[in-house]
Every structure is written in structure tokens, then in C-alpha cells.
Amino acid sequence: MSATTMLSSESGLSRRSFLRVSATAAGGLIVALYLDFPLQAQAPQAKTYPPDAFVHIQRDGKIVIQVNRLEFGQGVQTSLPMLLADEMDADWAHVVAELAPAADVYKDPVFGIQMVGGSGSIAHSFQQYRELGSKTRAMLVAAAAQQWKVSAPQCRTEASVVYGPGGRSATYGELADAAAHVPVPENVPLKKASEFKLIGKDTRRLDSRPKCDGSMKFGLDLDLPGMKVAVVAHPPIFGGTPKSIDDKAARGIPGVMDVFEIPTISRGTAVVVVADKFWTAKQARDRLSIDWDFSRIEPADTEQLRAKYKELAATPGNVAVTRGDLSVLDGISAANRFEAEYEFPYLAHTPMEPLNTTIRFDGDRAEVWAGSQFQTVDQMAIAEIA
């Protein structure tokens, strides 16, 4: 699901990593990046991870690459697979990208948690995904060389095909099963920039067409058996609370199950409507008659806030780091000095996908589908509440 991941809870991260490979029951090569985590004092043994973590070569030649970041428009569902596919010499026409679920194996190598932000996706996983691609390619070449009884250097790869001496050739799909039994190489050479075929080249996004024709599945499209839908009537001002609620019209709509209040993070109160379907819940919410109380809220004034910020900016604060000699500026004449002040309004961080979360909870285990920018943090919050 685009912009949606399924959450589960794990923790811990170290710098060391290694590859594990297995053959699937349905056949094909699976390559996973396993992170070697330090044992915690309360953990008697190391954690295990799913074998199909990053790339799965199917017998039909399709190459499914897992993306360990949230895709919310910045293009990682294409750019990260490009890194792996380029080093792998994969046929881009057969590459499919999937958003990875929440798991330790998908944590950002630098941040140490599963997240996306700070423009770190490519910077942090550039080496990671390229090594995965190069090692996968090396295993496919080794499998072909074993079958043909030739040396690996006698073989070359192009567009998901291994070519050998004497006009021999085999597709990655044909070699997938055999490659699953080849030892994973510890060190592999990476391409020079001049050898890139995908990296740095104009490449059509993998998610463009499904997003344009409506076939892309988002979190809001999830429909589970027996699922109920809740929508929220938020106070129009942070911290607002209802003086009174007339929910008679809302409760009169067939399919509405309940109407109740919940606290908000801004120390206010919101009103929730639960129904059997989204449209029913939305229509019921729209029919709520709520008289909001803002008496405890200090009204915000943009000009007053700007004046206060400028005043605070001119006062001494804690110094985090100092570089260079600030006194040098005093020696620059006013005629040779340019000064500018920039002010930006408060802007909502508003995604195009409606914010939504689906939770299936049976009392012992919670499965959550959410458009999450910080999967690890959300796991912690969900665990605390559940």
C-alpha cells in the first residue's frame, strides 16, 4: 500500500550486517540483509528476521525489491530499487517495488530506527542497496558458472541475463533456484559511476501509472472483515472542548454505532463517530451539532508572535557549537555587507493521502496499517496504549 506500512515491534541496531539466502517453497532466489544486533541483557538469544527482506527473484523473471522507507511523494519507491537493480544488472522493466513492513531489518543504517526524514534515504542507503544488488548478481553468475562448468569471470550480465562462453545464456529467473544455494560473497566490487545504467539517469517512476489510473492501494482502501470506521470532529482551535453536543441526527443514520468524546494531544477534546462504513461515519460527523468552548485558550496573534520571536532571537541563548571567528564580521564595512531577514508562516505538513490508521487488535496482538513516517516510534506508542 502506498504511503502505508504494517507495523510490528523489534529493536536494536549495529553497524555490522550480512546476507542470508534461501529458496522459497514456490521457487526463486531470496536475498535478505540481516543485521547483526548486539544481545541485550534481557535477551537470551539473537533475533531472527524474515528471509525475503530485500529482493526476491521469481522464476518468471520478476524482481521484487522491498523499500525500507515510507513513500510519500519523494520517490524512494523508485530511487532505492534503482540502486539495487543497477548493481544487479536487472532488467528495469521486470522490477517491482514494494513498501517494506515495520521490522528491525528495515531500520535506517544511520538513524538506527525505521523512519524517513532529513533527506537521508539515499545518503544512508546508497551503499546498502548497491551492495545488495552486487552480491545478488555475483550469486547468479556463480550459479550459471557452476552449471556451465566455467569460471565466473568468463560470464557477464545484462538486463537480467547471464551470458557465458560458447553462446550460453540463462535468465535470472532460470537461475534463481540454483543461486539460492550459492554462498554469499563477503566482498564484491561496485560499479564505477561511468558504468551506471540507471543511477543518475532519467527513469520513469514505478508508481506513476498506478497512482494515475487509480489502481494504487492506499491505507484508506484497506477493508478487513468486520471492520468499523471512526471519524473525528476536531475542535477548530487547538485545545477547544465541547460545551454541548447534539448527536441525535448523527445517531439516527443507519449504520452509526456510537458517538463519544476523546482527549486530544493539545489538551482539548474531540468527538468520535463510529459506523460500519466510512461514508456513513462521515455523514454522521457532518450532522453533529457541537458548541465549542474556547474560553481556556489564549488567542494567538500572528503579529504579537512575530514580535515575541524577534525579541527572543536577540537574547543570549545556549551555544551548541561555535566555528570560526565572529569578530571578523566587525571588520567588514557596511557598504560591503548584505543583510537579509526571512520570515515564513506556520505551514501545515499536509499529505495528499487522508490521514488514516487501521488497527486489528485481538487482546494479545495488534496489527496496524498506517501512513507512518516513523514506524519505530509508532510501534512504541501503539504498544504503550495496547
Salt bridges, closest charged atoms under 4 A:
ASP36 OD2 - ARG16 NH2 3.00
GLU71 OE2 - ARG205 NH2 3.42
ASP86 OD1 - LYS191 NZ 2.92
GLU87 OE2 - ARG130 NH2 2.71
ASP89 OD2 - ARG137 NE 3.51
ASP89 OD1 - LYS191 NZ 2.73
ASP91 OD2 - HIS94 ND1 3.68
ASP104 OD1 - LYS107 NZ 2.85
ASP108 OD2 - ARG69 NH2 2.62
ASP108 OD1 - HIS124 ND1 2.89
GLU158 OE1 - ARG156 NH1 3.23
ASP177 OD2 - ARG59 NH2 2.87
ASP207 OD2 - ARG205 NH2 2.97
ASP207 OD2 - LYS211 NZ 3.10
ASP247 OD2 - ARG251 NE 2.91
ASP258 OD1 - ARG251 NH2 3.47
ASP286 OD2 - LYS282 NZ 2.92
ASP286 OD1 - ARG285 NE 3.95
GLU303 OE2 - ARG306 NH1 3.53
GLU339 OE2 - ARG337 NH1 3.82
GLU341 OE2 - LYS310 NZ 3.52
GLU343 OE1 - ARG306 NE 3.35
GLU343 OE2 - LYS310 NZ 3.12
GLU367 OE1 - ARG360 NH2 2.89
GLU367 OE1 - ARG365 NH1 3.55
